[in-house]
Amino acid sequence: MGMGEFAARKLIKNRKKFRWSKESYARRVLQLKKKHDPLEGAPQARGIVLEKVGIEAKQPNSAIRKCVRVQLIKNGKQVTAF
């Protein structure tokens, strides 16, 4: 890697290329979280309750959590809400 007086272009070019190997950078630039997020970046959303479901908790807890299956109004996607 060049460290000389005229190496700036090479350093910038390499940095641009190798930034893509970082998963966090690629996710941020390509906006992957927003594309696959059922709420589309919003903190909350309205929906229609389709059914009540009971989800069992992980070990060592044996509780059954009361949840609902919801269809979102804004895009029609179905999600489980706690």
N, CA, C and O atoms as CSV, one atom per row, in Angstrom:
chain,resi,resn,atom,element,x,y,z
A,1,MET,N,N,0.842,-1.175,0.000
A,1,MET,CA,C,0.000,0.000,0.000
A,1,MET,C,C,0.884,1.233,0.000
A,1,MET,O,O,1.817,1.348,0.794
A,2,GLY,N,N,0.578,2.148,-0.898
A,2,GLY,CA,C,1.403,3.346,-1.041
A,2,GLY,C,C,1.260,4.290,0.136
A,2,GLY,O,O,0.154,4.555,0.606
A,3,MET,N,N,2.388,4.793,0.605
A,3,MET,CA,C,2.375,5.764,1.696
A,3,MET,C,C,3.075,7.050,1.275
A,3,MET,O,O,3.389,7.896,2.112
A,4,GLY,N,N,3.319,7.194,-0.032
A,4,GLY,CA,C,4.081,8.334,-0.520
A,4,GLY,C,C,3.254,9.597,-0.651
A,4,GLY,O,O,2.098,9.664,-0.233
A,5,GLU,N,N,3.877,10.578,-1.236
A,5,GLU,CA,C,3.269,11.900,-1.360
A,5,GLU,C,C,2.080,11.906,-2.322
A,5,GLU,O,O,1.141,12.680,-2.140
A,6,PHE,N,N,2.117,11.044,-3.350
A,6,PHE,CA,C,1.070,11.026,-4.376
A,6,PHE,C,C,0.199,9.769,-4.290
A,6,PHE,O,O,-0.351,9.323,-5.296
A,7,ALA,N,N,0.077,9.203,-3.096
A,7,ALA,CA,C,-0.631,7.930,-2.929
A,7,ALA,C,C,-2.097,8.101,-2.533
A,7,ALA,O,O,-2.788,7.106,-2.317
A,8,ALA,N,N,-2.581,9.327,-2.435
A,8,ALA,CA,C,-3.941,9.555,-1.922
A,8,ALA,C,C,-5.005,8.873,-2.774
A,8,ALA,O,O,-5.931,8.266,-2.235
A,9,ARG,N,N,-4.883,8.968,-4.113
A,9,ARG,CA,C,-5.900,8.379,-4.992
A,9,ARG,C,C,-5.982,6.871,-4.784
A,9,ARG,O,O,-7.072,6.304,-4.710
A,10,LYS,N,N,-4.828,6.229,-4.690
A,10,LYS,CA,C,-4.775,4.776,-4.487
A,10,LYS,C,C,-5.378,4.397,-3.128
A,10,LYS,O,O,-6.104,3.409,-3.026
A,11,LEU,N,N,-5.081,5.168,-2.105
A,11,LEU,CA,C,-5.615,4.885,-0.772
A,11,LEU,C,C,-7.139,5.020,-0.753
A,11,LEU,O,O,-7.832,4.179,-0.180
A,12,ILE,N,N,-7.652,6.070,-1.374
A,12,ILE,CA,C,-9.101,6.290,-1.420
A,12,ILE,C,C,-9.787,5.178,-2.201
A,12,ILE,O,O,-10.836,4.679,-1.793
A,13,LYS,N,N,-9.190,4.789,-3.331
A,13,LYS,CA,C,-9.758,3.738,-4.181
A,13,LYS,C,C,-9.825,2.404,-3.435
A,13,LYS,O,O,-10.835,1.701,-3.479
A,14,ASN,N,N,-8.732,2.072,-2.753
A,14,ASN,CA,C,-8.701,0.826,-1.983
A,14,ASN,C,C,-9.728,0.849,-0.857
A,14,ASN,O,O,-10.404,-0.150,-0.609
A,15,ARG,N,N,-9.844,1.984,-0.178
A,15,ARG,CA,C,-10.795,2.085,0.937
A,15,ARG,C,C,-12.215,1.873,0.435
A,15,ARG,O,O,-12.995,1.166,1.073
A,16,LYS,N,N,-12.566,2.480,-0.712
A,16,LYS,CA,C,-13.899,2.303,-1.297
A,16,LYS,C,C,-14.171,0.838,-1.618
A,16,LYS,O,O,-15.273,0.335,-1.395
A,17,LYS,N,N,-13.151,0.161,-2.146
A,17,LYS,CA,C,-13.299,-1.238,-2.541
A,17,LYS,C,C,-13.470,-2.152,-1.329
A,17,LYS,O,O,-14.354,-3.008,-1.314
A,18,PHE,N,N,-12.632,-1.973,-0.325
A,18,PHE,CA,C,-12.618,-2.905,0.799
A,18,PHE,C,C,-13.678,-2.605,1.853
A,18,PHE,O,O,-13.915,-3.424,2.742
A,19,ARG,N,N,-14.318,-1.438,1.764
A,19,ARG,CA,C,-15.419,-1.159,2.689
A,19,ARG,C,C,-16.557,-2.145,2.490
A,19,ARG,O,O,-17.287,-2.451,3.432
A,20,TRP,N,N,-16.716,-2.648,1.260
A,20,TRP,CA,C,-17.815,-3.566,0.963
A,20,TRP,C,C,-17.670,-4.904,1.666
A,20,TRP,O,O,-18.645,-5.648,1.768
A,21,SER,N,N,-16.471,-5.234,2.157
A,21,SER,CA,C,-16.297,-6.492,2.881
A,21,SER,C,C,-16.881,-6.419,4.289
A,21,SER,O,O,-17.098,-7.450,4.925
A,22,LYS,N,N,-17.135,-5.215,4.775
A,22,LYS,CA,C,-17.771,-5.047,6.082
A,22,LYS,C,C,-19.287,-5.169,5.904
A,22,LYS,O,O,-19.897,-4.433,5.128
A,23,GLU,N,N,-19.871,-6.103,6.631
A,23,GLU,CA,C,-21.300,-6.364,6.488
A,23,GLU,C,C,-22.138,-5.155,6.906
A,23,GLU,O,O,-23.150,-4.850,6.275
A,24,SER,N,N,-21.716,-4.470,7.968
A,24,SER,CA,C,-22.488,-3.326,8.454
A,24,SER,C,C,-22.531,-2.197,7.421
A,24,SER,O,O,-23.551,-1.522,7.284
A,25,TYR,N,N,-21.434,-1.989,6.700
A,25,TYR,CA,C,-21.384,-0.941,5.671
A,25,TYR,C,C,-22.334,-1.280,4.517
A,25,TYR,O,O,-23.108,-0.433,4.070
A,26,ALA,N,N,-22.267,-2.521,4.044
A,26,ALA,CA,C,-23.098,-2.936,2.915
A,26,ALA,C,C,-24.585,-2.838,3.264
A,26,ALA,O,O,-25.386,-2.378,2.451
A,27,ARG,N,N,-24.948,-3.264,4.462
A,27,ARG,CA,C,-26.345,-3.190,4.891
A,27,ARG,C,C,-26.844,-1.751,4.932
A,27,ARG,O,O,-27.967,-1.459,4.521
A,28,ARG,N,N,-25.987,-0.850,5.437
A,28,ARG,CA,C,-26.382,0.549,5.558
A,28,ARG,C,C,-26.531,1.207,4.185
A,28,ARG,O,O,-27.515,1.903,3.935
A,29,VAL,N,N,-25.570,0.994,3.305
A,29,VAL,CA,C,-25.571,1.652,2.002
A,29,VAL,C,C,-26.700,1.129,1.109
A,29,VAL,O,O,-27.350,1.905,0.408
A,30,LEU,N,N,-26.929,-0.172,1.134
A,30,LEU,CA,C,-27.970,-0.768,0.296
A,30,LEU,C,C,-29.358,-0.709,0.937
A,30,LEU,O,O,-30.342,-1.126,0.327
A,31,GLN,N,N,-29.438,-0.192,2.162
A,31,GLN,CA,C,-30.685,-0.048,2.919
A,31,GLN,C,C,-31.429,-1.374,3.032
A,31,GLN,O,O,-32.641,-1.431,2.820
A,32,LEU,N,N,-30.700,-2.447,3.368
A,32,LEU,CA,C,-31.296,-3.777,3.430
A,32,LEU,C,C,-32.299,-3.907,4.572
A,32,LEU,O,O,-33.300,-4.612,4.444
A,33,LYS,N,N,-32.034,-3.230,5.688
A,33,LYS,CA,C,-32.954,-3.323,6.822
A,33,LYS,C,C,-34.316,-2.739,6.460
A,33,LYS,O,O,-35.354,-3.312,6.791
A,34,LYS,N,N,-34.303,-1.609,5.787
A,34,LYS,CA,C,-35.555,-0.950,5.427
A,34,LYS,C,C,-36.326,-1.743,4.377
A,34,LYS,O,O,-37.557,-1.751,4.386
A,35,LYS,N,N,-35.608,-2.409,3.472
A,35,LYS,CA,C,-36.263,-3.170,2.410
A,35,LYS,C,C,-37.014,-4.382,2.953
A,35,LYS,O,O,-38.081,-4.729,2.447
A,36,HIS,N,N,-36.459,-5.028,3.984
A,36,HIS,CA,C,-37.056,-6.259,4.496
A,36,HIS,C,C,-37.838,-6.047,5.784
A,36,HIS,O,O,-38.380,-7.003,6.339
A,37,ASP,N,N,-37.904,-4.817,6.265
A,37,ASP,CA,C,-38.612,-4.501,7.492
A,37,ASP,C,C,-40.112,-4.431,7.206
A,37,ASP,O,O,-40.530,-3.636,6.364
A,38,PRO,N,N,-40.942,-5.246,7.887
A,38,PRO,CA,C,-42.383,-5.202,7.617
A,38,PRO,C,C,-43.020,-3.853,7.967
A,38,PRO,O,O,-44.052,-3.491,7.402
A,39,LEU,N,N,-42.409,-3.108,8.897
A,39,LEU,CA,C,-42.943,-1.790,9.273
A,39,LEU,C,C,-42.389,-0.678,8.392
A,39,LEU,O,O,-42.784,0.478,8.540
A,40,GLU,N,N,-41.491,-1.004,7.487
A,40,GLU,CA,C,-40.902,-0.059,6.528
A,40,GLU,C,C,-40.268,1.149,7.209
A,40,GLU,O,O,-40.423,2.284,6.759
A,41,GLY,N,N,-39.552,0.887,8.302
A,41,GLY,CA,C,-38.819,1.953,8.982
A,41,GLY,C,C,-39.615,2.702,10.031
A,41,GLY,O,O,-39.046,3.518,10.755
A,42,ALA,N,N,-40.912,2.453,10.138
A,42,ALA,CA,C,-41.743,3.163,11.114
A,42,ALA,C,C,-41.609,2.520,12.500
A,42,ALA,O,O,-41.376,1.315,12.590
A,43,PRO,N,N,-41.753,3.305,13.591
A,43,PRO,CA,C,-41.659,2.729,14.930
A,43,PRO,C,C,-42.879,1.888,15.306
A,43,PRO,O,O,-42.759,0.939,16.081
A,44,GLN,N,N,-44.047,2.226,14.767
A,44,GLN,CA,C,-45.278,1.495,15.054
A,44,GLN,C,C,-46.126,1.425,13.788
A,44,GLN,O,O,-45.917,2.178,12.837
A,45,ALA,N,N,-47.104,0.487,13.800
A,45,ALA,CA,C,-47.998,0.388,12.647
A,45,ALA,C,C,-49.352,-0.145,13.107
A,45,ALA,O,O,-49.449,-0.800,14.145
A,46,ARG,N,N,-50.390,0.139,12.331
A,46,ARG,CA,C,-51.724,-0.368,12.639
A,46,ARG,C,C,-51.951,-1.673,11.884
A,46,ARG,O,O,-51.388,-1.902,10.814
A,47,GLY,N,N,-52.802,-2.528,12.479
A,47,GLY,CA,C,-53.076,-3.791,11.825
A,47,GLY,C,C,-54.389,-4.393,12.274
A,47,GLY,O,O,-55.026,-3.913,13.212
A,48,ILE,N,N,-54.782,-5.451,11.592
A,48,ILE,CA,C,-56.012,-6.175,11.887
A,48,ILE,C,C,-55.630,-7.507,12.515
A,48,ILE,O,O,-54.819,-8.250,11.964
A,49,VAL,N,N,-56.219,-7.809,13.676
A,49,VAL,CA,C,-55.922,-9.063,14.372
A,49,VAL,C,C,-56.579,-10.217,13.620
A,49,VAL,O,O,-57.785,-10.206,13.370
A,50,LEU,N,N,-55.764,-11.214,13.263
A,50,LEU,CA,C,-56.278,-12.378,12.539
A,50,LEU,C,C,-56.586,-13.531,13.485
A,50,LEU,O,O,-57.622,-14.184,13.356
A,51,GLU,N,N,-55.684,-13.783,14.441
A,51,GLU,CA,C,-55.886,-14.879,15.391
A,51,GLU,C,C,-55.023,-14.667,16.624
A,51,GLU,O,O,-54.014,-13.963,16.587
A,52,LYS,N,N,-55.444,-15.296,17.722
A,52,LYS,CA,C,-54.640,-15.282,18.940
A,52,LYS,C,C,-53.761,-16.523,18.925
A,52,LYS,O,O,-54.209,-17.608,18.555
A,53,VAL,N,N,-52.502,-16.357,19.331
A,53,VAL,CA,C,-51.588,-17.498,19.387
A,53,VAL,C,C,-50.838,-17.469,20.708
A,53,VAL,O,O,-50.643,-16.409,21.304
A,54,GLY,N,N,-50.424,-18.636,21.154
A,54,GLY,CA,C,-49.606,-18.749,22.359
A,54,GLY,C,C,-48.221,-19.217,21.969
A,54,GLY,O,O,-48.069,-20.284,21.375
A,55,ILE,N,N,-47.206,-18.426,22.298
A,55,ILE,CA,C,-45.829,-18.778,21.960
A,55,ILE,C,C,-45.105,-19.165,23.236
A,55,ILE,O,O,-45.109,-18.419,24.215
A,56,GLU,N,N,-44.478,-20.345,23.220
A,56,GLU,CA,C,-43.767,-20.821,24.407
A,56,GLU,C,C,-42.446,-20.090,24.555
A,56,GLU,O,O,-41.759,-19.812,23.572
A,57,ALA,N,N,-42.097,-19.779,25.812
A,57,ALA,CA,C,-40.845,-19.085,26.106
A,57,ALA,C,C,-39.674,-20.056,26.017
A,57,ALA,O,O,-39.850,-21.274,26.050
A,58,LYS,N,N,-38.463,-19.484,25.902
A,58,LYS,CA,C,-37.256,-20.306,25.817
A,58,LYS,C,C,-36.911,-20.893,27.181
A,58,LYS,O,O,-37.457,-20.473,28.201
A,59,GLN,N,N,-36.011,-21.855,27.195
A,59,GLN,CA,C,-35.533,-22.474,28.431
A,59,GLN,C,C,-34.899,-21.425,29.320
A,59,GLN,O,O,-34.373,-20.453,28.778
A,60,PRO,N,N,-34.903,-21.535,30.626
A,60,PRO,CA,C,-35.577,-22.550,31.449
A,60,PRO,C,C,-37.014,-22.167,31.788
A,60,PRO,O,O,-37.649,-22.832,32.607
A,61,ASN,N,N,-37.535,-21.109,31.177
A,61,ASN,CA,C,-38.889,-20.647,31.463
A,61,ASN,C,C,-39.902,-21.523,30.713
A,61,ASN,O,O,-39.654,-21.956,29.588
A,62,SER,N,N,-41.043,-21.773,31.357
A,62,SER,CA,C,-42.048,-22.626,30.711
A,62,SER,C,C,-43.343,-21.862,30.425
A,62,SER,O,O,-44.387,-22.476,30.206
A,63,ALA,N,N,-43.283,-20.551,30.424
A,63,ALA,CA,C,-44.485,-19.739,30.227
A,63,ALA,C,C,-44.970,-19.789,28.779
A,63,ALA,O,O,-44.205,-20.074,27.857
A,64,ILE,N,N,-46.247,-19.508,28.608
A,64,ILE,CA,C,-46.821,-19.373,27.266
A,64,ILE,C,C,-47.201,-17.905,27.092
A,64,ILE,O,O,-48.082,-17.399,27.788
A,65,ARG,N,N,-46.542,-17.233,26.176
A,65,ARG,CA,C,-46.782,-15.808,25.933
A,65,ARG,C,C,-48.017,-15.654,25.040
A,65,ARG,O,O,-48.174,-16.350,24.037
A,66,LYS,N,N,-48.874,-14.734,25.430
A,66,LYS,CA,C,-50.069,-14.481,24.628
A,66,LYS,C,C,-49.717,-13.487,23.521
A,66,LYS,O,O,-49.350,-12.346,23.803
A,67,CYS,N,N,-49.827,-13.912,22.281
A,67,CYS,CA,C,-49.493,-13.078,21.130
A,67,CYS,C,C,-50.646,-13.123,20.129
A,67,CYS,O,O,-51.569,-13.927,20.257
A,68,VAL,N,N,-50.572,-12.253,19.141
A,68,VAL,CA,C,-51.587,-12.254,18.088
A,68,VAL,C,C,-50.919,-12.206,16.725
A,68,VAL,O,O,-49.849,-11.620,16.558
A,69,ARG,N,N,-51.563,-12.827,15.767
A,69,ARG,CA,C,-51.129,-12.754,14.371
A,69,ARG,C,C,-51.860,-11.557,13.760
A,69,ARG,O,O,-53.088,-11.486,13.810
A,70,VAL,N,N,-51.108,-10.622,13.187
A,70,VAL,CA,C,-51.678,-9.360,12.718
A,70,VAL,C,C,-51.352,-9.155,11.249
A,70,VAL,O,O,-50.250,-9.470,10.800
A,71,GLN,N,N,-52.316,-8.626,10.504
A,71,GLN,CA,C,-52.063,-8.214,9.124
A,71,GLN,C,C,-51.974,-6.695,9.110
A,71,GLN,O,O,-52.915,-6.004,9.500
A,72,LEU,N,N,-50.828,-6.177,8.654
A,72,LEU,CA,C,-50.606,-4.735,8.647
A,72,LEU,C,C,-51.461,-4.064,7.578
A,72,LEU,O,O,-51.635,-4.594,6.480
A,73,ILE,N,N,-51.989,-2.893,7.916
A,73,ILE,CA,C,-52.868,-2.173,6.995
A,73,ILE,C,C,-52.074,-1.556,5.852
A,73,ILE,O,O,-52.534,-1.550,4.710
A,74,LYS,N,N,-50.874,-1.034,6.151
A,74,LYS,CA,C,-50.128,-0.266,5.144
A,74,LYS,C,C,-49.611,-1.111,3.984
A,74,LYS,O,O,-49.498,-0.615,2.864
A,75,ASN,N,N,-49.288,-2.418,4.245
A,75,ASN,CA,C,-48.732,-3.222,3.156
A,75,ASN,C,C,-49.272,-4.652,3.088
A,75,ASN,O,O,-48.877,-5.412,2.204
A,76,GLY,N,N,-50.162,-5.028,4.001
A,76,GLY,CA,C,-50.776,-6.348,3.948
A,76,GLY,C,C,-49.915,-7.487,4.454
A,76,GLY,O,O,-50.328,-8.644,4.368
A,77,LYS,N,N,-48.723,-7.201,4.983
A,77,LYS,CA,C,-47.852,-8.258,5.495
A,77,LYS,C,C,-48.378,-8.770,6.832
A,77,LYS,O,O,-48.952,-8.016,7.618
A,78,GLN,N,N,-48.173,-10.071,7.078
A,78,GLN,CA,C,-48.617,-10.669,8.330
A,78,GLN,C,C,-47.429,-10.825,9.266
A,78,GLN,O,O,-46.371,-11.317,8.873
A,79,VAL,N,N,-47.621,-10.394,10.526
A,79,VAL,CA,C,-46.573,-10.496,11.536
A,79,VAL,C,C,-47.198,-10.976,12.839
A,79,VAL,O,O,-48.408,-10.865,13.036
A,80,THR,N,N,-46.358,-11.513,13.731
A,80,THR,CA,C,-46.799,-11.891,15.061
A,80,THR,C,C,-46.437,-10.774,16.022
A,80,THR,O,O,-45.273,-10.386,16.118
A,81,ALA,N,N,-47.432,-10.254,16.738
A,81,ALA,CA,C,-47.212,-9.142,17.673
A,81,ALA,C,C,-47.314,-9.656,19.099
A,81,ALA,O,O,-48.149,-10.507,19.405
A,82,PHE,N,N,-46.461,-9.133,19.967
A,82,PHE,CA,C,-46.401,-9.568,21.365
A,82,PHE,C,C,-47.164,-8.591,22.227
A,82,PHE,O,O,-47.241,-8.768,23.442
